[in-house]
């Protein structure tokens, strides 16, 4: 049954259907506009995420019904123009939720004069078919041994929900971070880029170092530099330590030399040394593309031990596809490089066999100064997803993976596009003009 009252948190993720039942996308957020005085904020429309991950704007006047599990529109013709937030508009979930406000409700004297945080907004349809914000859910203070109590109050009893107040720094991010739980780093990076700058920085700063490092690696270069600039210098060094050395080197290569050196000096020497070595290579060569931490084994390692190493969940599928066998030391740059063993070969051998007996010594390694074009041909020629980089003295320096190659072959702005999902069906959405 259609409803004329709903909380915006319940709208998030609902399927948006056209009048004939065709799927258009899912609700991503609700756009509201705070008005002068104590007038209830108007709901301008929905931010809908298409199957391609692009976000568009759908006016509330196009909404016919809000039902459990779905939102139905009165037309299948919507503007495919990318959503752009206008002056005076606020995003209910990304900006308003977690805002500190004051409640003036005589029935809630414990909340009078203290800051509480918005957890949700209640919206309802008026007689004129407009939608307005009518109720506000807030988190009260935590009592010992109890969870925080959520109170629902009338909009008129809340102060502090203005664009100016919402725009102040230091806003809580509890609800925002909850949206990131379970997402891959690339998806979190995309979500961060969708946020207004203030919320993007607040959310990023609240992530722990390991999670932030993973996310930073998935951002475009300019966004990486910008985000690093908002970190305290000590924390910026900690995040660089947690990044893959090749990604850390790429990021430091975008900074002024003096600034990069200052950050390297603050890093743990064990973490900074491989990054320094990578920075000596041109970024579009095998030496600049490689990671200095592939799976490196001595020839006496058993197949069982090798398989245990490649089961490491922190390894990418490409790095886990091949192990490299060397004379000690096994840390890069290693002792004499002997060859490699593909994971498929490991799976065919008895667990007690040693890798030194099954080494492929015929695969030609990459030299560190080999240009990107030659590295690409190398992968295509030998049908590889990972290849060794060896210097003139036959020391293993690292390994190049196919994802490193793709990062440099794709257009520079490829990370600015939404991560691909299923294609949009040609007849599911009819384009219209601009935002109305």
C-alpha positions in Angstrom: 0.0 0.0 0.0 1.3 3.5 -0.9 2.3 5.7 1.9 2.4 9.5 2.3 4.8 9.4 5.3 8.2 7.7 5.4 11.6 8.0 6.9 14.4 8.7 4.5 16.7 5.9 5.8 14.0 3.4 4.8 14.0 4.8 1.3 17.8 4.1 0.8 18.3 1.2 -1.5 14.7 0.9 -2.6 14.1 -0.1 -6.2 12.8 2.7 -8.4 10.3 1.5 -11.0 8.7 3.2 -14.1 5.0 3.1 -14.6 5.2 -0.2 -16.5 7.3 -1.9 -13.8 10.6 -1.4 -15.6 13.6 -1.0 -13.2 15.3 2.4 -13.3 17.7 2.1 -10.4 17.8 2.4 -6.6 17.3 5.3 -4.3 20.6 6.7 -3.1 19.6 9.8 -1.2 16.9 12.4 -0.7 17.4 16.1 -1.7 15.9 18.6 0.8 16.0 22.4 0.9 15.8 24.3 4.2 13.7 27.4 3.9 13.6 30.7 5.8 12.0 31.0 9.2 10.4 27.8 10.7 8.9 26.6 7.4 9.3 22.9 6.9 12.1 22.0 4.5 10.8 21.0 1.1 11.8 17.6 -0.4 13.0 18.4 -4.0 13.5 14.8 -5.1 15.5 11.6 -5.0 19.0 10.8 -6.0 18.7 7.6 -7.9 21.6 5.4 -8.8 21.3 3.7 -12.2 22.6 0.2 -12.9 25.7 1.9 -14.3 26.3 3.5 -10.9 25.7 7.0 -12.3 23.5 9.1 -10.0 20.7 11.1 -11.5 18.0 13.4 -10.0 14.3 12.4 -10.0 11.8 15.2 -8.8 9.4 14.2 -6.1 6.5 15.2 -8.4 7.4 12.2 -10.6 6.9 9.9 -7.6 3.5 8.1 -7.8 3.8 5.8 -4.8 6.2 4.8 -2.1 5.6 1.2 -1.1 7.5 -1.4 0.9 10.5 -2.4 -1.3 9.9 0.0 -4.1 9.3 3.5 -5.4 7.1 3.9 -8.4 7.3 6.9 -10.8 4.5 8.3 -13.0 6.8 8.3 -16.0 9.7 6.2 -17.5 11.2 9.4 -18.9 13.8 10.8 -16.6 16.8 13.0 -17.2 20.1 11.0 -17.5 22.1 14.1 -16.7 24.5 13.4 -13.8 23.1 14.7 -10.4 24.6 18.0 -9.4 23.7 19.5 -6.0 22.4 23.0 -6.1 22.9 25.9 -3.7 20.7 25.6 -0.7 20.1 21.9 -1.1 21.2 19.3 1.4 21.5 15.5 1.0 19.5 13.9 3.8 21.7 10.9 4.3 25.1 12.2 3.3 24.9 15.6 4.9 22.0 16.0 7.4 22.2 12.7 9.2 24.9 12.9 12.0 24.5 16.7 12.3 24.5 18.1 15.9 21.3 19.9 16.7 19.3 21.2 19.7 15.9 20.0 20.7 13.3 22.2 22.4 10.6 19.8 23.4 8.8 20.2 26.8 8.2 16.5 26.9 12.0 15.8 26.7 13.6 18.1 29.3 16.8 16.0 29.4 17.6 17.1 25.9 17.1 20.8 26.5 20.2 22.8 25.9 22.5 19.9 24.9 23.7 18.7 21.5 22.1 15.6 20.0 22.7 14.1 16.6 20.2 13.5 13.8 19.7 9.9 12.9 16.8 10.2 10.4 14.3 12.5 8.8 10.6 11.9 8.5 9.0 13.2 5.3 5.4 13.4 4.3 3.2 14.5 1.4 1.0 17.6 1.8 -2.4 18.2 0.3 -0.7 20.0 -2.6 1.3 16.9 -3.4 4.5 18.5 -2.2 6.8 16.6 0.2 8.2 18.2 3.3 10.4 17.3 6.3 8.0 17.0 9.2 9.8 14.9 11.8 13.4 14.5 13.0 14.9 11.4 14.8 17.8 12.2 17.1 20.1 10.2 19.3 20.0 11.0 23.0 22.9 10.6 25.4 24.2 7.1 26.2 23.5 5.9 29.7 25.7 3.5 31.5 24.9 0.0 30.4 22.3 1.1 27.9 22.3 2.0 24.2 21.5 5.6 23.1 17.8 6.3 23.0 16.4 7.6 19.8 13.7 10.3 20.1 11.4 11.5 17.3 10.4 15.1 17.5 8.5 17.6 15.3 10.6 19.7 12.9 9.6 22.9 14.6 11.2 21.7 17.9 14.7 21.4 16.3 17.3 24.1 15.8 20.6 23.9 14.0 19.5 22.3 10.7 20.6 25.0 8.3 23.1 24.8 5.5 25.4 27.0 7.6 25.3 24.7 10.6 25.5 21.6 8.5 28.5 23.1 6.8 30.5 23.5 10.0 33.5 21.2 10.5 33.6 18.4 13.1 30.3 16.7 12.1 29.8 13.2 13.4 30.2 10.4 10.8 28.8 7.4 12.6 25.9 6.8 10.2 28.0 7.7 7.2 30.7 5.1 8.0 28.0 2.5 8.6 27.2 2.8 4.9 30.8 1.7 4.0 30.7 -1.5 6.0 31.2 -4.6 3.8 32.1 -2.5 0.7 35.2 -3.1 -1.3 37.9 -0.3 -1.2 37.1 0.7 -4.8 33.4 1.2 -3.9 34.2 3.2 -0.8 36.5 5.4 -2.9 33.7 6.0 -5.4 31.2 6.8 -2.5 33.7 9.3 -1.1 34.0 11.0 -4.4 30.2 11.4 -4.5 30.1 13.2 -1.2 30.4 17.0 -0.8 34.0 17.9 0.0 33.5 18.6 3.7 31.8 15.2 4.3 34.4 13.4 2.1 37.2 14.7 4.3 35.4 14.0 7.5 34.6 10.4 6.5 38.1 9.7 5.2 39.8 11.0 8.4 37.6 8.7 10.5 38.8 5.6 8.7 41.6 3.6 10.3 45.0 3.7 8.6 44.7 0.3 6.9 41.3 1.0 5.5 42.2 4.5 4.5 45.3 3.3 2.7 43.2 0.7 0.7 40.7 3.4 -0.2 43.4 6.1 -1.2 44.9 3.6 -3.6 41.6 3.5 -5.5 41.2 7.3 -5.9 42.4 9.3 -8.9 45.8 10.9 -8.5 44.5 14.5 -7.8 42.1 13.2 -5.1 44.9 11.2 -3.5 47.1 14.3 -3.2 44.2 16.4 -1.9 43.3 13.8 0.7 46.9 13.4 1.9 47.1 17.1 2.3 44.2 17.1 4.8 46.1 14.6 7.0 48.5 15.5 9.8 52.0 14.8 8.5 52.6 12.0 11.0 49.4 10.3 10.0 50.1 10.8 6.3 53.3 8.9 6.7 51.4 6.1 8.6 48.9 5.8 5.7 51.8 5.7 3.2 53.4 2.9 5.2 50.1 0.9 5.0 49.8 1.4 1.2 51.3 -1.0 -1.3 54.9 0.3 -2.0 54.2 0.8 -5.7 51.0 2.8 -5.0 52.8 4.8 -2.3 55.6 5.6 -4.8 53.1 6.7 -7.4 51.5 9.1 -4.9 54.8 10.5 -3.6 55.8 11.0 -7.2 52.9 13.5 -7.5 54.2 15.6 -4.6 57.0 18.2 -4.6 60.3 16.5 -4.0 60.9 18.2 -0.6 57.4 17.2 0.6 57.9 13.6 -0.5 61.3 13.4 1.2 59.8 14.7 4.5 57.1 12.0 4.4 59.7 9.3 3.5 61.8 10.4 6.5 58.9 9.9 8.9 58.1 6.4 7.6 59.6 3.3 9.1 62.8 2.5 7.3 61.7 -1.0 6.4 58.6 0.5 4.7 60.3 3.5 3.1 63.3 1.7 1.6 61.3 -0.2 -1.1 59.4 2.9 -1.9 62.7 4.8 -2.4 63.9 2.1 -4.7 60.8 2.4 -6.8 61.1 6.1 -7.1 64.5 5.7 -8.8 62.6 4.1 -11.8 60.6 5.9 -14.4 56.9 5.3 -13.6 56.2 3.9 -17.1 58.8 1.2 -17.0 58.8 -2.3 -15.5 60.8 -1.0 -12.5 58.3 1.8 -11.9 55.3 -0.5 -12.3 56.5 -3.4 -10.1 55.6 -4.2 -6.5 58.8 -5.1 -4.5 56.8 -7.6 -2.4 55.9 -10.6 -4.5 55.9 -14.2 -3.1 59.6 -15.1 -2.9 60.8 -18.5 -1.8 64.0 -20.4 -1.4 64.5 -23.6 -3.5 64.1 -25.8 -0.4 60.6 -24.6 0.3 58.0 -27.4 0.0 55.0 -27.2 -2.2 52.7 -27.3 0.9 54.5 -24.2 2.3 54.3 -22.4 -1.1 50.6 -23.0 -1.3 50.2 -21.7 2.3 52.0 -18.5 1.2 49.7 -17.8 -1.7 46.6 -18.3 0.4 47.4 -15.0 2.2 44.2 -13.0 1.9 46.2 -9.8 1.5 47.6 -11.0 -1.8 45.9 -9.9 -5.0 44.8 -12.7 -7.3 47.5 -11.7 -9.7 50.4 -11.8 -7.1 49.1 -15.1 -5.8 49.2 -16.7 -9.3 53.0 -17.1 -9.3 55.9 -17.6 -6.8 59.5 -16.7 -7.5 62.4 -18.9 -6.4 65.8 -17.4 -5.5 68.9 -18.0 -3.6 69.0 -16.3 -0.2 68.3 -13.6 0.8 64.7 -13.7 -0.2 63.9 -10.1 0.5 64.1 -7.9 -2.6 66.6 -7.3 -4.1 67.2 -11.0 -3.6 70.0 -13.4 -4.2 70.4 -15.1 -7.6 67.0 -15.5 -9.4 66.4 -19.1 -10.3 62.9 -19.0 -11.9 59.2 -19.1 -11.1 56.5 -21.6 -10.4 52.8 -21.0 -11.4 50.1 -21.8 -8.9 48.6 -24.3 -11.3 51.9 -26.2 -11.2 51.9 -26.2 -7.4 48.4 -27.6 -7.3 49.6 -30.6 -9.5 52.6 -31.5 -7.3 52.7 -33.6 -4.1 52.8 -31.4 -1.0 56.2 -32.7 0.1 58.0 -31.9 -3.1 60.3 -28.8 -3.1 59.8 -25.9 -5.4 63.4 -26.0 -6.5 62.6 -29.1 -8.4 59.8 -27.7 -10.4 61.1 -24.2 -11.3 60.4 -22.8 -14.7 63.7 -21.3 -15.7 62.8 -20.7 -19.3 60.4 -17.7 -18.8 62.4 -14.6 -19.6 62.2 -12.0 -16.9 61.5 -8.3 -17.4 64.4 -5.8 -17.0 63.6 -2.8 -14.8 64.0 -0.2 -17.6 61.7 -2.0 -20.0 59.0 0.5 -21.3 55.3 0.0 -20.7 54.6 -0.9 -24.3 57.1 -3.8 -24.1 55.8 -5.0 -20.8 52.3 -5.1 -22.3 53.5 -7.2 -25.2 55.3 -9.5 -22.7 52.0 -10.2 -20.8 50.1 -10.8 -24.1 52.8 -13.1 -25.5 53.1 -15.4 -22.5 49.5 -15.2 -21.3 50.6 -14.0 -17.9 49.0 -12.0 -15.1 52.3 -11.6 -13.2 55.9 -11.4 -14.3 59.3 -11.1 -12.6 61.5 -8.0 -12.8 65.3 -8.9 -12.6 68.3 -6.6 -12.8 71.5 -7.1 -14.8 73.1 -9.0 -11.8 70.2 -11.5 -11.8 68.7 -10.2 -8.6 64.9 -10.3 -8.3 63.7 -6.7 -7.8 59.9 -7.3 -7.8 57.0 -8.3 -10.0 54.7 -6.5 -12.3 51.1 -7.6 -12.3 48.5 -7.1 -15.0 46.5 -4.7 -12.8 49.6 -2.5 -12.6 49.8 -2.5 -16.4 46.0 -1.7 -16.8 46.3 1.2 -14.4 48.8 2.8 -16.8 47.0 1.8 -20.1 43.6 3.2 -19.2 42.9 6.9 -19.6 44.2 9.1 -16.7 40.7 9.8 -15.5 39.4 6.2 -15.5 39.0 6.2 -11.7 36.6 9.2 -12.0 34.0 7.0 -13.6 31.7 4.8 -11.5 32.8 1.2 -11.1 31.1 -0.9 -13.8 28.1 -3.1 -13.0 25.5 -4.6 -15.3 24.7 -2.6 -18.4 21.6 -0.5 -18.5 18.9 -2.1 -20.6 18.2 0.0 -23.7 14.4 0.2 -23.1 14.5 0.6 -19.3 15.1 4.4 -19.3 13.9 7.1 -21.7 16.0 10.2 -21.6 14.5 13.6 -21.1 15.7 17.1 -20.9 17.5 18.7 -18.0 16.6 18.7 -14.3 13.2 20.0 -13.5 
